[in-house]
Amino acid sequence: MMTSFFDQFMSPTLLGVPLMALAFILPWLLFPSPAPRWLNNRLLTLQGWFINRFTSQLLMPVNVGGHKWALILASLMIFLISLNMLGLLPYTFTPTTQLSLNMGLAVPLWLATVLIGLRNQPTAALGHLLPEGTPVPLIPVLIIIETISLFIRPLALGVRLTANLTAGHLLMQLIATAAFVLLPLMPTVALLTTVILLLLTVLEVAVAMIQAYVFVLLMSLYLQENV
């Protein structure tokens, strides 16, 4: 029984061919493309308003030099929200429950921010490893601790996104299984369990959007430190 709960996180295959690439491409096909007209429809207008508001809010504390990351961060936000939301549909696969995917997104972007900081302001970038006014005996220990905390950032990004989505999907499946089993035995309890499942589904929709936002927000904060 416990093995079947984790089957939903296995990468889907068709005739031995992984369908992970298909799960990446499908969300982009759902977005409306601009039409050759002077005025956009309501969906395009809403999409443009959301992207503009999100980008301005995200890059407000970042220096002007970091504004060139607007396209990357906005695209990443929309991509993660799409994958997380589509994964809540029945009989679908959520790629962001795979730690390898999340680490593949977090490590290159984090490494890019670190390299930008080392190239543009190497003194300030290395100065983050040693707080000002540190006693001399504590300097080696603090440098080691700050270096470890620097390298653990992408791991924290990937694990946070994976753990939150995996826990939510498992909890939804457990409650749904309990409601199905209790239906012929105790219909009233099964009905209450179904209500809890609906509330949890609404919560998971919020979690899917919030986790995507937190992922991109932390990446922008890392960028702010190095620009």
Accessible surface in RSA format (square Angstrom, percent):
REM  Atomic radii and reference values for relative SASA: ProtOr
REM  Chains: A
REM  Algorithm: Lee & Richards
REM  Probe-radius: 1.40
REM  Slices: 20
REM RES _ NUM      All-atoms   Total-Side   Main-Chain    Non-polar    All polar
REM                ABS   REL    ABS   REL    ABS   REL    ABS   REL    ABS   REL
RES MET A   1   159.01  82.3 112.07  74.2  46.94 111.8 108.82  92.5  50.19  66.5
RES MET A   2   121.83  63.1 119.88  79.3   1.95   4.7 101.03  85.9  20.80  27.6
RES THR A   3   107.03  76.1 100.68 102.1   6.35  15.1  70.04  94.1  36.99  55.9
RES SER A   4    53.19  44.9  45.93  61.3   7.26  16.7  41.43  88.2  11.75  16.5
RES PHE A   5    13.10   6.6  13.10   8.1   0.00   0.0  13.10   7.9   0.00   0.0
RES PHE A   6    98.59  49.3  94.95  58.8   3.64   9.5  95.11  57.7   3.48   9.9
RES ASP A   7    71.20  49.9  61.08  60.8  10.12  23.9  24.80  58.4  46.40  46.3
RES GLN A   8    60.63  33.9  39.87  29.1  20.76  49.4  34.42  73.3  26.20  19.9
RES PHE A   9    25.52  12.8  20.80  12.9   4.72  12.3  21.17  12.8   4.34  12.4
RES MET A  10   127.47  66.0 114.89  76.0  12.58  30.0 104.60  88.9  22.87  30.3
RES SER A  11    45.86  38.8  29.27  39.1  16.59  38.2  27.32  58.2  18.54  26.0
RES PRO A  12    44.33  32.3  33.96  31.0  10.37  37.7  44.33  36.6   0.00   0.0
RES THR A  13    83.77  59.6  56.53  57.3  27.24  64.9  26.25  35.3  57.52  87.0
RES LEU A  14   112.29  62.5 109.15  78.1   3.14   7.9 110.17  77.4   2.12   5.7
RES LEU A  15   172.87  96.3 131.65  94.2  41.22 103.6 144.67 101.6  28.20  75.9
RES GLY A  16    66.79  82.4   0.00   N/A  66.79  82.4  34.61  95.0  32.19  72.1
RES VAL A  17    91.57  60.3  90.71  82.1   0.86   2.1  91.57  79.6   0.00   0.0
RES PRO A  18    85.25  62.1  74.09  67.5  11.16  40.6  74.09  61.2  11.16  69.4
RES LEU A  19    49.69  27.7  47.27  33.8   2.41   6.1  48.65  34.2   1.04   2.8
RES MET A  20    41.52  21.5  41.44  27.4   0.08   0.2  41.44  35.2   0.08   0.1
RES ALA A  21    62.84  57.8  58.54  90.3   4.30   9.8  60.31  84.9   2.54   6.7
RES LEU A  22    89.73  50.0  86.44  61.8   3.30   8.3  87.78  61.7   1.95   5.2
RES ALA A  23    19.52  17.9  11.01  17.0   8.50  19.3  17.20  24.2   2.32   6.1
RES PHE A  24    57.90  29.0  57.46  35.6   0.44   1.2  57.49  34.9   0.40   1.2
RES ILE A  25    95.34  54.3  94.23  70.2   1.11   2.7  95.34  68.7   0.00   0.0
RES LEU A  26    85.54  47.6  85.51  61.2   0.03   0.1  85.51  60.1   0.03   0.1
RES PRO A  27     1.96   1.4   1.41   1.3   0.54   2.0   1.45   1.2   0.51   3.2
RES TRP A  28   114.19  45.8 101.63  49.2  12.56  29.5  88.32  47.1  25.87  42.0
RES LEU A  29   124.97  69.6  96.02  68.7  28.95  72.8  99.39  69.8  25.57  68.8
RES LEU A  30   117.98  65.7  91.20  65.2  26.78  67.3  94.17  66.1  23.81  64.1
RES PHE A  31    61.92  31.0  48.55  30.1  13.37  34.8  48.67  29.5  13.25  37.9
RES PRO A  32    36.94  26.9  20.63  18.8  16.31  59.3  31.85  26.3   5.09  31.6
RES SER A  33    89.12  75.3  72.81  97.2  16.32  37.6  41.92  89.3  47.20  66.1
RES PRO A  34   113.95  83.0  93.62  85.3  20.32  73.9  93.62  77.3  20.32 126.3
RES ALA A  35    27.79  25.6  15.52  24.0  12.27  27.9  18.85  26.5   8.94  23.7
RES PRO A  36   141.33 103.0  99.90  91.1  41.43 150.6 117.32  96.9  24.01 149.3
RES ARG A  37   142.06  59.6 121.20  61.8  20.86  49.7  62.98  86.1  79.07  47.9
RES TRP A  38   254.71 102.2 219.48 106.2  35.23  82.7 194.41 103.7  60.29  97.8
RES LEU A  39   149.92  83.5 142.94 102.3   6.98  17.5 143.78 101.0   6.14  16.5
RES ASN A  40    82.67  57.0  58.17  56.2  24.49  59.0   2.48   6.0  80.19  77.5
RES ASN A  41    71.30  49.2  60.09  58.1  11.22  27.0  37.17  89.5  34.13  33.0
RES ARG A  42   218.00  91.5 209.20 106.6   8.80  21.0  84.04 114.8 133.97  81.2
RES LEU A  43   106.09  59.1 101.03  72.3   5.06  12.7 103.90  73.0   2.20   5.9
RES LEU A  44    17.62   9.8  11.92   8.5   5.69  14.3  11.92   8.4   5.69  15.3
RES THR A  45    80.59  57.3  73.38  74.4   7.21  17.2  68.17  91.6  12.42  18.8
RES LEU A  46   109.36  60.9 106.20  76.0   3.16   8.0 108.95  76.5   0.41   1.1
RES GLN A  47    53.31  29.8  46.55  34.0   6.76  16.1  24.02  51.1  29.28  22.2
RES GLY A  48    28.41  35.0   0.00   N/A  28.41  35.0  28.17  77.3   0.24   0.5
RES TRP A  49   148.09  59.4 141.78  68.6   6.31  14.8 126.34  67.4  21.75  35.3
RES PHE A  50    78.93  39.5  78.82  48.8   0.10   0.3  78.82  47.8   0.10   0.3
RES ILE A  51    46.15  26.3  45.70  34.0   0.45   1.1  46.15  33.2   0.00   0.0
RES ASN A  52   102.36  70.6  96.06  92.8   6.30  15.2  25.90  62.3  76.46  73.9
RES ARG A  53   140.60  59.0 138.38  70.5   2.22   5.3  33.01  45.1 107.60  65.2
RES PHE A  54    16.25   8.1   9.48   5.9   6.77  17.6  15.87   9.6   0.39   1.1
RES THR A  55    27.93  19.9  27.52  27.9   0.41   1.0  25.72  34.5   2.21   3.3
RES SER A  56    60.28  50.9  47.01  62.7  13.27  30.6  49.43 105.3  10.85  15.2
RES GLN A  57   101.62  56.8  93.90  68.6   7.72  18.4  24.86  52.9  76.77  58.2
RES LEU A  58     2.94   1.6   1.63   1.2   1.31   3.3   1.94   1.4   1.00   2.7
RES LEU A  59    11.94   6.7  10.52   7.5   1.43   3.6  10.99   7.7   0.96   2.6
RES MET A  60   139.71  72.4 109.68  72.6  30.03  71.5  79.49  67.6  60.23  79.8
RES PRO A  61    71.27  51.9  48.36  44.1  22.90  83.3  60.29  49.8  10.98  68.2
RES VAL A  62     8.52   5.6   0.92   0.8   7.60  18.3   1.13   1.0   7.39  20.0
RES ASN A  63    83.44  57.5  77.20  74.6   6.25  15.0  20.59  49.5  62.86  60.8
RES VAL A  64   125.34  82.5 116.82 105.8   8.52  20.5 116.82 101.5   8.52  23.1
RES GLY A  65    41.25  50.9   0.00   N/A  41.25  50.9  30.14  82.7  11.12  24.9
RES GLY A  66     0.14   0.2   0.00   N/A   0.14   0.2   0.14   0.4   0.00   0.0
RES HIS A  67    78.74  43.0  70.66  49.1   8.08  20.7  51.49  53.1  27.25  31.7
RES LYS A  68   162.36  79.2 129.19  79.3  33.17  79.0  85.68  77.1  76.68  81.7
RES TRP A  69    18.77   7.5  18.76   9.1   0.01   0.0  10.65   5.7   8.12  13.2
RES ALA A  70    23.60  21.7  22.63  34.9   0.97   2.2  23.26  32.8   0.34   0.9
RES LEU A  71   140.12  78.0 134.31  96.1   5.82  14.6 138.23  97.1   1.90   5.1
RES ILE A  72    83.91  47.7  78.63  58.6   5.28  12.7  82.75  59.6   1.16   3.2
RES LEU A  73     0.81   0.5   0.81   0.6   0.00   0.0   0.81   0.6   0.00   0.0
RES ALA A  74     8.80   8.1   8.39  12.9   0.42   0.9   8.40  11.8   0.41   1.1
RES SER A  75    40.92  34.6  38.11  50.9   2.81   6.5  24.40  52.0  16.52  23.1
RES LEU A  76    13.38   7.4   9.52   6.8   3.86   9.7  12.80   9.0   0.58   1.5
RES MET A  77     9.44   4.9   9.44   6.2   0.00   0.0   9.44   8.0   0.00   0.0
RES ILE A  78    26.37  15.0  25.13  18.7   1.24   3.0  26.32  19.0   0.05   0.1
RES PHE A  79    24.33  12.2  24.21  15.0   0.12   0.3  24.33  14.8   0.00   0.0
RES LEU A  80     0.00   0.0   0.00   0.0   0.00   0.0   0.00   0.0   0.00   0.0
RES ILE A  81    30.79  17.5  30.79  22.9   0.00   0.0  30.79  22.2   0.00   0.0
RES SER A  82    14.06  11.9   8.34  11.1   5.73  13.2  10.33  22.0   3.73   5.2
RES LEU A  83     3.42   1.9   2.64   1.9   0.78   1.9   2.92   2.0   0.50   1.3
RES ASN A  84     0.55   0.4   0.00   0.0   0.55   1.3   0.03   0.1   0.52   0.5
RES MET A  85    62.92  32.6  56.87  37.6   6.05  14.4  57.14  48.6   5.79   7.7
RES LEU A  86    51.00  28.4  50.87  36.4   0.13   0.3  51.00  35.8   0.00   0.0
RES GLY A  87     5.88   7.2   0.00   N/A   5.88   7.2   0.00   0.0   5.88  13.2
RES LEU A  88    32.41  18.0  10.79   7.7  21.62  54.3  13.20   9.3  19.21  51.7
RES LEU A  89    98.18  54.7  92.29  66.0   5.90  14.8  92.58  65.0   5.61  15.1
RES PRO A  90   103.15  75.2  83.34  76.0  19.81  72.0  93.69  77.4   9.46  58.8
RES TYR A  91   228.20 106.5 178.97 101.8  49.23 128.1 145.56 109.4  82.64 101.9
RES THR A  92    63.24  45.0  32.63  33.1  30.61  73.0  40.72  54.7  22.52  34.0
RES PHE A  93    31.03  15.5  17.08  10.6  13.95  36.3  17.51  10.6  13.52  38.7
RES THR A  94     5.68   4.0   3.71   3.8   1.97   4.7   2.02   2.7   3.66   5.5
RES PRO A  95     2.13   1.6   2.13   1.9   0.00   0.0   2.13   1.8   0.00   0.0
RES THR A  96     0.00   0.0   0.00   0.0   0.00   0.0   0.00   0.0   0.00   0.0
RES THR A  97     9.93   7.1   0.69   0.7   9.24  22.0   0.08   0.1   9.85  14.9
RES GLN A  98    36.66  20.5  34.89  25.5   1.77   4.2   2.35   5.0  34.31  26.0
RES LEU A  99    77.16  43.0  71.55  51.2   5.61  14.1  71.55  50.2   5.61  15.1
RES SER A 100    89.96  76.0  69.26  92.4  20.70  47.7  56.38 120.1  33.58  47.0
RES LEU A 101    26.46  14.7  19.90  14.2   6.56  16.5  26.19  18.4   0.28   0.7
RES ASN A 102     0.02   0.0   0.00   0.0   0.02   0.0   0.02   0.0   0.00   0.0
RES MET A 103    43.06  22.3  42.14  27.9   0.92   2.2  42.51  36.1   0.54   0.7
RES GLY A 104    44.35  54.7   0.00   N/A  44.35  54.7  32.57  89.4  11.77  26.4
RES LEU A 105    38.38  21.4  36.11  25.8   2.27   5.7  38.00  26.7   0.38   1.0
RES ALA A 106     0.00   0.0   0.00   0.0   0.00   0.0   0.00   0.0   0.00   0.0
RES VAL A 107    55.43  36.5  55.43  50.2   0.00   0.0  55.43  48.2   0.00   0.0
RES PRO A 108    73.85  53.8  64.20  58.5   9.65  35.1  69.00  57.0   4.86  30.2
RES LEU A 109    29.19  16.3  28.98  20.7   0.21   0.5  29.19  20.5   0.00   0.0
RES TRP A 110    13.93   5.6  13.93   6.7   0.00   0.0  13.80   7.4   0.13   0.2
RES LEU A 111    78.07  43.5  78.07  55.9   0.00   0.0  78.07  54.8   0.00   0.0
RES ALA A 112    33.80  31.1  28.31  43.7   5.49  12.5  33.35  47.0   0.45   1.2
RES THR A 113     0.04   0.0   0.04   0.0   0.00   0.0   0.00   0.0   0.04   0.1
RES VAL A 114    21.72  14.3  21.72  19.7   0.00   0.0  21.72  18.9   0.00   0.0
RES LEU A 115    98.45  54.8  95.50  68.3   2.95   7.4  95.54  67.1   2.91   7.8
RES ILE A 116    36.20  20.6  35.26  26.3   0.93   2.3  36.17  26.0   0.03   0.1
RES GLY A 117     0.00   0.0   0.00   N/A   0.00   0.0   0.00   0.0   0.00   0.0
RES LEU A 118    72.36  40.3  62.87  45.0   9.49  23.9  63.09  44.3   9.27  24.9
RES ARG A 119   182.07  76.4 153.58  78.3  28.49  67.8  76.71 104.8 105.36  63.9
RES ASN A 120    84.05  58.0  50.24  48.5  33.82  81.4  22.95  55.2  61.10  59.1
RES GLN A 121    57.56  32.2  52.88  38.6   4.68  11.1  22.16  47.2  35.41  26.9
RES PRO A 122    66.12  48.2  66.12  60.3   0.00   0.0  66.12  54.6   0.00   0.0
RES THR A 123   118.73  84.4 110.02 111.5   8.71  20.8  81.79 109.9  36.94  55.8
RES ALA A 124    48.26  44.4  35.40  54.6  12.86  29.3  45.17  63.6   3.09   8.2
RES ALA A 125    15.17  13.9   4.40   6.8  10.77  24.5   5.63   7.9   9.54  25.3
RES LEU A 126   103.22  57.5  96.23  68.8   6.99  17.6  96.45  67.7   6.77  18.2
RES GLY A 127    40.41  49.8   0.00   N/A  40.41  49.8  31.83  87.4   8.58  19.2
RES HIS A 128    97.87  53.5  82.38  57.3  15.49  39.6  65.26  67.3  32.61  37.9
RES LEU A 129    36.41  20.3  36.41  26.0   0.00   0.0  36.41  25.6   0.00   0.0
RES LEU A 130    60.11  33.5  50.18  35.9   9.93  25.0  50.18  35.2   9.93  26.7
RES PRO A 131    63.12  46.0  50.96  46.5  12.17  44.2  61.00  50.4   2.12  13.2
RES GLU A 132   182.92 105.0 142.91 108.1  40.01  95.3  64.44 124.7 118.48  96.7
RES GLY A 133    74.90  92.4   0.00   N/A  74.90  92.4  41.02 112.6  33.88  75.9
RES THR A 134    24.57  17.5   3.84   3.9  20.73  49.4   5.51   7.4  19.05  28.8
RES PRO A 135    76.49  55.7  65.30  59.5  11.19  40.7  76.49  63.1   0.00   0.0
RES VAL A 136   118.08  77.7 113.40 102.7   4.68  11.3 113.40  98.5   4.68  12.7
RES PRO A 137   109.70  80.0  85.05  77.5  24.65  89.6  96.07  79.3  13.63  84.7
RES LEU A 138    89.54  49.9  89.54  64.1   0.00   0.0  89.54  62.9   0.00   0.0
RES ILE A 139    49.61  28.2  49.61  37.0   0.00   0.0  49.61  35.7   0.00   0.0
RES PRO A 140    80.71  58.8  74.97  68.3   5.74  20.9  80.47  66.4   0.24   1.5
RES VAL A 141    78.15  51.4  77.57  70.2   0.58   1.4  78.15  67.9   0.00   0.0
RES LEU A 142    43.67  24.3  43.67  31.2   0.00   0.0  43.67  30.7   0.00   0.0
RES ILE A 143    66.14  37.6  66.14  49.3   0.00   0.0  66.14  47.6   0.00   0.0
RES ILE A 144   104.63  59.5 102.22  76.2   2.41   5.8 104.61  75.3   0.02   0.0
RES ILE A 145    90.39  51.4  88.68  66.1   1.71   4.1  89.53  64.5   0.86   2.3
RES GLU A 146    51.63  29.6  50.40  38.1   1.23   2.9   1.04   2.0  50.59  41.3
RES THR A 147    43.27  30.8  43.27  43.9   0.00   0.0  38.71  52.0   4.56   6.9
RES ILE A 148   105.33  59.9 101.60  75.7   3.73   9.0 104.71  75.4   0.62   1.7
RES SER A 149    48.24  40.8  43.92  58.6   4.33  10.0  39.76  84.7   8.48  11.9
RES LEU A 150    42.31  23.6  41.10  29.4   1.21   3.0  42.31  29.7   0.00   0.0
RES PHE A 151   126.30  63.2 113.76  70.5  12.54  32.6 113.93  69.1  12.37  35.4
RES ILE A 152    86.45  49.2  83.82  62.4   2.63   6.3  86.28  62.1   0.18   0.5
RES ARG A 153    58.78  24.7  57.77  29.5   1.01   2.4   9.02  12.3  49.76  30.2
RES PRO A 154     7.13   5.2   7.13   6.5   0.00   0.0   7.13   5.9   0.00   0.0
RES LEU A 155    80.08  44.6  80.07  57.3   0.00   0.0  80.07  56.2   0.00   0.0
RES ALA A 156    39.40  36.2  30.28  46.7   9.12  20.8  38.46  54.2   0.95   2.5
RES LEU A 157     1.27   0.7   0.40   0.3   0.87   2.2   0.40   0.3   0.87   2.4
RES GLY A 158     0.00   0.0   0.00   N/A   0.00   0.0   0.00   0.0   0.00   0.0
RES VAL A 159    65.08  42.8  64.66  58.5   0.43   1.0  65.03  56.5   0.05   0.1
RES ARG A 160    83.60  35.1  77.19  39.4   6.41  15.3  28.14  38.5  55.46  33.6
RES LEU A 161     2.14   1.2   1.76   1.3   0.38   0.9   1.87   1.3   0.27   0.7
RES THR A 162    20.60  14.7  20.60  20.9   0.00   0.0  20.60  27.7   0.00   0.0
RES ALA A 163    52.80  48.6  42.89  66.2   9.92  22.6  50.54  71.2   2.26   6.0
RES ASN A 164    54.07  37.3  45.70  44.2   8.37  20.2   5.36  12.9  48.71  47.1
RES LEU A 165     1.92   1.1   1.92   1.4   0.00   0.0   1.92   1.3   0.00   0.0
RES THR A 166    28.42  20.2  28.42  28.8   0.00   0.0  27.02  36.3   1.40   2.1
RES ALA A 167    59.33  54.5  51.11  78.9   8.22  18.7  55.96  78.8   3.37   8.9
RES GLY A 168     5.01   6.2   0.00   N/A   5.01   6.2   4.36  12.0   0.65   1.5
RES HIS A 169    18.57  10.1  15.28  10.6   3.29   8.4  16.77  17.3   1.80   2.1
RES LEU A 170    34.67  19.3  34.64  24.8   0.02   0.1  34.64  24.3   0.02   0.1
RES LEU A 171    83.26  46.4  82.29  58.9   0.97   2.4  82.90  58.2   0.35   0.9
RES MET A 172    32.70  16.9  32.02  21.2   0.68   1.6  31.41  26.7   1.28   1.7
RES GLN A 173    54.80  30.6  48.78  35.7   6.01  14.3  24.97  53.2  29.82  22.6
RES LEU A 174    79.37  44.2  74.09  53.0   5.29  13.3  74.10  52.0   5.28  14.2
RES ILE A 175    28.62  16.3  26.88  20.0   1.74   4.2  28.62  20.6   0.00   0.0
RES ALA A 176    40.65  37.4  34.97  54.0   5.68  12.9  35.96  50.6   4.69  12.4
RES THR A 177    41.89  29.8  37.88  38.4   4.01   9.6  31.84  42.8  10.05  15.2
RES ALA A 178    40.75  37.5  33.64  51.9   7.11  16.2  40.47  57.0   0.28   0.7
RES ALA A 179    11.59  10.7   9.22  14.2   2.37   5.4   9.50  13.4   2.09   5.5
RES PHE A 180   158.89  79.5 150.25  93.1   8.64  22.5 154.50  93.7   4.39  12.6
RES VAL A 181    81.00  53.3  74.33  67.3   6.67  16.1  79.25  68.9   1.75   4.7
RES LEU A 182    37.90  21.1  37.90  27.1   0.00   0.0  37.90  26.6   0.00   0.0
RES LEU A 183   104.31  58.1 101.39  72.5   2.92   7.3 101.39  71.2   2.92   7.9
RES PRO A 184   106.44  77.6  68.98  62.9  37.46 136.2  80.16  66.2  26.28 163.3
RES LEU A 185   126.82  70.6  99.75  71.4  27.07  68.1 102.74  72.2  24.08  64.8
RES MET A 186    93.84  48.6  90.82  60.1   3.02   7.2  62.32  53.0  31.52  41.8
RES PRO A 187    83.72  61.0  80.55  73.4   3.17  11.5  80.82  66.7   2.90  18.0
RES THR A 188    97.47  69.3  93.50  94.8   3.97   9.5  61.36  82.4  36.11  54.6
RES VAL A 189    61.38  40.4  61.38  55.6   0.00   0.0  61.38  53.3   0.00   0.0
RES ALA A 190     1.88   1.7   1.61   2.5   0.27   0.6   1.88   2.6   0.00   0.0
RES LEU A 191   116.58  64.9 113.25  81.0   3.33   8.4 116.47  81.8   0.12   0.3
RES LEU A 192   106.87  59.5 106.22  76.0   0.65   1.6 106.32  74.7   0.55   1.5
RES THR A 193    19.51  13.9  19.51  19.8   0.00   0.0   9.99  13.4   9.52  14.4
RES THR A 194    52.60  37.4  52.60  53.3   0.00   0.0  39.83  53.5  12.78  19.3
RES VAL A 195    68.78  45.3  68.77  62.3   0.00   0.0  68.77  59.8   0.00   0.0
RES ILE A 196    94.51  53.8  94.26  70.2   0.26   0.6  94.26  67.9   0.26   0.7
RES LEU A 197    33.02  18.4  33.02  23.6   0.00   0.0  33.02  23.2   0.00   0.0
RES LEU A 198   110.41  61.5 109.00  78.0   1.41   3.6 109.32  76.8   1.09   2.9
RES LEU A 199   119.37  66.5 113.54  81.2   5.84  14.7 114.06  80.1   5.31  14.3
RES LEU A 200    15.79   8.8  12.90   9.2   2.88   7.3  15.57  10.9   0.22   0.6
RES THR A 201    43.20  30.7  43.20  43.8   0.00   0.0  38.06  51.1   5.14   7.8
RES VAL A 202   102.77  67.6 101.01  91.4   1.76   4.2 101.63  88.3   1.14   3.1
RES LEU A 203   100.68  56.1  96.70  69.2   3.99  10.0 100.25  70.4   0.44   1.2
RES GLU A 204     9.69   5.6   9.36   7.1   0.33   0.8   0.00   0.0   9.69   7.9
RES VAL A 205    46.67  30.7  46.67  42.3   0.00   0.0  46.67  40.6   0.00   0.0
RES ALA A 206    35.13  32.3  34.34  53.0   0.79   1.8  34.87  49.1   0.26   0.7
RES VAL A 207    30.75  20.2  30.22  27.4   0.52   1.3  30.75  26.7   0.00   0.0
RES ALA A 208     0.49   0.4   0.49   0.8   0.00   0.0   0.49   0.7   0.00   0.0
RES MET A 209    82.19  42.6  81.13  53.7   1.06   2.5  49.58  42.1  32.62  43.2
RES ILE A 210    95.61  54.4  93.90  70.0   1.71   4.1  95.61  68.8   0.00   0.0
RES GLN A 211    22.13  12.4  21.01  15.4   1.12   2.7   0.00   0.0  22.13  16.8
RES ALA A 212     0.00   0.0   0.00   0.0   0.00   0.0   0.00   0.0   0.00   0.0
RES TYR A 213    71.27  33.3  71.27  40.6   0.00   0.0  53.22  40.0  18.06  22.3
RES VAL A 214    38.43  25.3  38.43  34.8   0.00   0.0  38.43  33.4   0.00   0.0
RES PHE A 215     4.26   2.1   2.29   1.4   1.97   5.1   3.97   2.4   0.29   0.8
RES VAL A 216     0.00   0.0   0.00   0.0   0.00   0.0   0.00   0.0   0.00   0.0
RES LEU A 217    54.29  30.2  54.29  38.8   0.00   0.0  54.29  38.1   0.00   0.0
RES LEU A 218    36.98  20.6  36.98  26.5   0.00   0.0  36.98  26.0   0.00   0.0
RES MET A 219     0.36   0.2   0.26   0.2   0.10   0.2   0.26   0.2   0.10   0.1
RES SER A 220     1.67   1.4   1.46   2.0   0.21   0.5   0.26   0.6   1.41   2.0
RES LEU A 221    70.13  39.1  68.91  49.3   1.22   3.1  68.96  48.4   1.17   3.2
RES TYR A 222    24.13  11.3  24.13  13.7   0.00   0.0  11.43   8.6  12.70  15.7
RES LEU A 223     0.44   0.2   0.44   0.3   0.00   0.0   0.44   0.3   0.00   0.0
RES GLN A 224    67.12  37.5  58.42  42.7   8.71  20.7  12.45  26.5  54.67  41.5
RES GLU A 225    69.68  40.0  56.37  42.6  13.31  31.7  27.26  52.7  42.41  34.6
RES ASN A 226    13.50   9.3  13.17  12.7   0.33   0.8   0.33   0.8  13.17  12.7
RES VAL A 227    34.66  22.8  14.00  12.7  20.66  49.8  26.92  23.4   7.74  21.0
END  Absolute sums over single chains surface
CHAIN  1 A    14076.5      12255.9       1820.6      10996.1       3080.4
END  Absolute sums over all chains
TOTAL         14076.5      12255.9       1820.6      10996.1       3080.4
